[in-house]
Amino acid sequence: MNSGDRAATLLFGPNSFRVIRPGHFVLCAVTGEAIALEALRYWSVERQEAYATPEIATSRLTGGA
């Protein structure tokens, strides 16, 4: 299995993330959708979760999801 076949493990910081385990995508914490690392823009530092869209992030962080 190469790193493109599995999800990456990331450490989310306030302005960037660090790759802990290589991969080409992460899963949205709400929808389970694969998000390519180069397309990842939304996450929670406190929850250490990734989100596919700003709407999903807002909903999750305001208690809607």
Contacts in CASP RR format, 6 or more apart in sequence:
PFRMAT RR
TARGET T0000
AUTHOR 0000-0000-0000
METHOD contacts of the structure
MODEL  1
MNSGDRAATLLFGPNSFRVIRPGHFVLCAVTGEAIALEALRYWSVERQEA
YATPEIATSRLTGGA
3 22 0 8 1.000
3 23 0 8 1.000
3 24 0 8 1.000
4 23 0 8 1.000
4 24 0 8 1.000
4 25 0 8 1.000
6 23 0 8 1.000
7 23 0 8 1.000
7 25 0 8 1.000
7 26 0 8 1.000
7 27 0 8 1.000
7 34 0 8 1.000
8 19 0 8 1.000
8 20 0 8 1.000
8 21 0 8 1.000
8 22 0 8 1.000
8 23 0 8 1.000
8 24 0 8 1.000
8 25 0 8 1.000
8 26 0 8 1.000
8 37 0 8 1.000
9 19 0 8 1.000
9 20 0 8 1.000
9 21 0 8 1.000
10 17 0 8 1.000
10 18 0 8 1.000
10 19 0 8 1.000
10 20 0 8 1.000
10 26 0 8 1.000
10 37 0 8 1.000
10 43 0 8 1.000
10 50 0 8 1.000
11 17 0 8 1.000
11 18 0 8 1.000
11 20 0 8 1.000
11 48 0 8 1.000
12 43 0 8 1.000
12 44 0 8 1.000
12 45 0 8 1.000
12 48 0 8 1.000
12 49 0 8 1.000
12 50 0 8 1.000
13 43 0 8 1.000
13 45 0 8 1.000
14 45 0 8 1.000
17 40 0 8 1.000
17 43 0 8 1.000
19 37 0 8 1.000
23 37 0 8 1.000
24 36 0 8 1.000
24 37 0 8 1.000
25 34 0 8 1.000
25 35 0 8 1.000
25 36 0 8 1.000
25 37 0 8 1.000
26 34 0 8 1.000
26 35 0 8 1.000
26 37 0 8 1.000
26 40 0 8 1.000
26 50 0 8 1.000
27 33 0 8 1.000
27 34 0 8 1.000
27 35 0 8 1.000
27 50 0 8 1.000
28 34 0 8 1.000
28 35 0 8 1.000
28 50 0 8 1.000
28 51 0 8 1.000
28 52 0 8 1.000
28 56 0 8 1.000
29 47 0 8 1.000
29 49 0 8 1.000
29 50 0 8 1.000
29 51 0 8 1.000
29 60 0 8 1.000
30 51 0 8 1.000
30 52 0 8 1.000
30 56 0 8 1.000
30 59 0 8 1.000
30 60 0 8 1.000
30 65 0 8 1.000
31 52 0 8 1.000
31 56 0 8 1.000
32 52 0 8 1.000
33 52 0 8 1.000
35 50 0 8 1.000
35 52 0 8 1.000
40 50 0 8 1.000
41 54 0 8 1.000
42 50 0 8 1.000
42 51 0 8 1.000
42 52 0 8 1.000
42 53 0 8 1.000
42 54 0 8 1.000
42 56 0 8 1.000
42 57 0 8 1.000
43 49 0 8 1.000
43 50 0 8 1.000
43 51 0 8 1.000
43 57 0 8 1.000
44 51 0 8 1.000
44 57 0 8 1.000
44 60 0 8 1.000
44 61 0 8 1.000
47 60 0 8 1.000
49 60 0 8 1.000
51 57 0 8 1.000
51 60 0 8 1.000
56 65 0 8 1.000
59 65 0 8 1.000
END
